[in-house]
Amino acid sequence: MAERRVTVGWAEGLHARPAAIFVRAATASGVPLTVARPGGEPVNAASMLSVLALGVEGGEEVVLASGAENAEDALDRLAKLVSEGLEELPETV
């Protein structure tokens, strides 16, 4: 299983608008992805309610993961989005 540990770059964490940006990017990747707090239970990264339920604040670490064979690029792109607090998914890493 591939994973990335990243610190959330959005000041408000994975709440409301940033969570919506994150979920759209996870969905657009076309790869099954999960997100979790370190040591916590992973949730579907494409589920808005699941992501919001994590209650992740800005500056906290999250673990992005996928068991898909082609997940490396998707994880890199999503990690960049989260760590830099970007407004949209970057076209390239």
ZAMAR-315939 format. One record per residue (C-alpha): residue number from 1; x, y, z; residue in three letters. Coordinates in steps of 0.02 Angstrom, whole numbers. Layout:
<nodes>
{num = NUM&X = X&Y = Y&Z = Z&residu = ALA};
...
</nodes>
This chain:
<nodes>
{num = 1&X = 0&Y = 0&Z = 0&residu = MET};
{num = 2&X = 68&Y = 170&Z = -50&residu = ALA};
{num = 3&X = 50&Y = 314&Z = 70&residu = GLU};
{num = 4&X = 100&Y = 494&Z = 99&residu = ARG};
{num = 5&X = 107&Y = 583&Z = 268&residu = ARG};
{num = 6&X = 75&Y = 768&Z = 248&residu = VAL};
{num = 7&X = 42&Y = 919&Z = 356&residu = THR};
{num = 8&X = -119&Y = 1010&Z = 313&residu = VAL};
{num = 9&X = -77&Y = 1180&Z = 239&residu = GLY};
{num = 10&X = -251&Y = 1256&Z = 249&residu = TRP};
{num = 11&X = -265&Y = 1364&Z = 406&residu = ALA};
{num = 12&X = -444&Y = 1304&Z = 432&residu = GLU};
{num = 13&X = -395&Y = 1121&Z = 409&residu = GLY};
{num = 14&X = -504&Y = 999&Z = 314&residu = LEU};
{num = 15&X = -665&Y = 1095&Z = 347&residu = HIS};
{num = 16&X = -797&Y = 1163&Z = 227&residu = ALA};
{num = 17&X = -712&Y = 1241&Z = 75&residu = ARG};
{num = 18&X = -542&Y = 1152&Z = 91&residu = PRO};
{num = 19&X = -630&Y = 986&Z = 121&residu = ALA};
{num = 20&X = -733&Y = 1013&Z = -37&residu = ALA};
{num = 21&X = -573&Y = 1051&Z = -136&residu = ILE};
{num = 22&X = -491&Y = 895&Z = -63&residu = PHE};
{num = 23&X = -640&Y = 782&Z = -101&residu = VAL};
{num = 24&X = -655&Y = 846&Z = -280&residu = ARG};
{num = 25&X = -470&Y = 813&Z = -308&residu = ALA};
{num = 26&X = -480&Y = 639&Z = -232&residu = ALA};
{num = 27&X = -630&Y = 598&Z = -340&residu = THR};
{num = 28&X = -548&Y = 668&Z = -497&residu = ALA};
{num = 29&X = -394&Y = 559&Z = -471&residu = SER};
{num = 30&X = -492&Y = 405&Z = -524&residu = GLY};
{num = 31&X = -399&Y = 304&Z = -393&residu = VAL};
{num = 32&X = -474&Y = 238&Z = -231&residu = PRO};
{num = 33&X = -392&Y = 342&Z = -93&residu = LEU};
{num = 34&X = -408&Y = 353&Z = 94&residu = THR};
{num = 35&X = -364&Y = 486&Z = 221&residu = VAL};
{num = 36&X = -334&Y = 464&Z = 407&residu = ALA};
{num = 37&X = -258&Y = 542&Z = 559&residu = ARG};
{num = 38&X = -94&Y = 452&Z = 602&residu = PRO};
{num = 39&X = -141&Y = 291&Z = 690&residu = GLY};
{num = 40&X = -325&Y = 321&Z = 655&residu = GLY};
{num = 41&X = -452&Y = 228&Z = 550&residu = GLU};
{num = 42&X = -441&Y = 277&Z = 365&residu = PRO};
{num = 43&X = -594&Y = 347&Z = 278&residu = VAL};
{num = 44&X = -641&Y = 365&Z = 95&residu = ASN};
{num = 45&X = -555&Y = 523&Z = 32&residu = ALA};
{num = 46&X = -695&Y = 549&Z = -95&residu = ALA};
{num = 47&X = -829&Y = 561&Z = 41&residu = SER};
{num = 48&X = -863&Y = 738&Z = 102&residu = MET};
{num = 49&X = -950&Y = 679&Z = 261&residu = LEU};
{num = 50&X = -808&Y = 560&Z = 303&residu = SER};
{num = 51&X = -674&Y = 691&Z = 276&residu = VAL};
{num = 52&X = -769&Y = 820&Z = 380&residu = LEU};
{num = 53&X = -795&Y = 692&Z = 519&residu = ALA};
{num = 54&X = -606&Y = 676&Z = 540&residu = LEU};
{num = 55&X = -604&Y = 854&Z = 610&residu = GLY};
{num = 56&X = -427&Y = 886&Z = 549&residu = VAL};
{num = 57&X = -360&Y = 1059&Z = 592&residu = GLU};
{num = 58&X = -230&Y = 1162&Z = 499&residu = GLY};
{num = 59&X = -53&Y = 1107&Z = 539&residu = GLY};
{num = 60&X = -104&Y = 930&Z = 585&residu = GLU};
{num = 61&X = -35&Y = 779&Z = 495&residu = GLU};
{num = 62&X = -140&Y = 662&Z = 389&residu = VAL};
{num = 63&X = -101&Y = 499&Z = 302&residu = VAL};
{num = 64&X = -156&Y = 481&Z = 121&residu = LEU};
{num = 65&X = -155&Y = 302&Z = 57&residu = ALA};
{num = 66&X = -207&Y = 187&Z = -83&residu = SER};
{num = 67&X = -186&Y = 5&Z = -126&residu = GLY};
{num = 68&X = -209&Y = 36&Z = -313&residu = ALA};
{num = 69&X = -62&Y = -4&Z = -426&residu = GLU};
{num = 70&X = -67&Y = 167&Z = -512&residu = ASN};
{num = 71&X = -85&Y = 269&Z = -352&residu = ALA};
{num = 72&X = 87&Y = 350&Z = -339&residu = GLU};
{num = 73&X = 51&Y = 500&Z = -452&residu = ASP};
{num = 74&X = -121&Y = 528&Z = -377&residu = ALA};
{num = 75&X = -49&Y = 524&Z = -201&residu = LEU};
{num = 76&X = 91&Y = 645&Z = -249&residu = ASP};
{num = 77&X = -33&Y = 768&Z = -324&residu = ARG};
{num = 78&X = -155&Y = 757&Z = -178&residu = LEU};
{num = 79&X = -12&Y = 774&Z = -52&residu = ALA};
{num = 80&X = 46&Y = 933&Z = -140&residu = LYS};
{num = 81&X = -131&Y = 1003&Z = -137&residu = LEU};
{num = 82&X = -151&Y = 968&Z = 49&residu = VAL};
{num = 83&X = 22&Y = 1021&Z = 108&residu = SER};
{num = 84&X = 22&Y = 1184&Z = 11&residu = GLU};
{num = 85&X = -161&Y = 1226&Z = 45&residu = GLY};
{num = 86&X = -194&Y = 1251&Z = -140&residu = LEU};
{num = 87&X = -360&Y = 1307&Z = -211&residu = GLU};
{num = 88&X = -363&Y = 1173&Z = -346&residu = GLU};
{num = 89&X = -274&Y = 1016&Z = -397&residu = LEU};
{num = 90&X = -109&Y = 1055&Z = -486&residu = PRO};
{num = 91&X = -97&Y = 999&Z = -667&residu = GLU};
{num = 92&X = 76&Y = 927&Z = -638&residu = THR};
{num = 93&X = 183&Y = 888&Z = -488&residu = VAL};
</nodes>
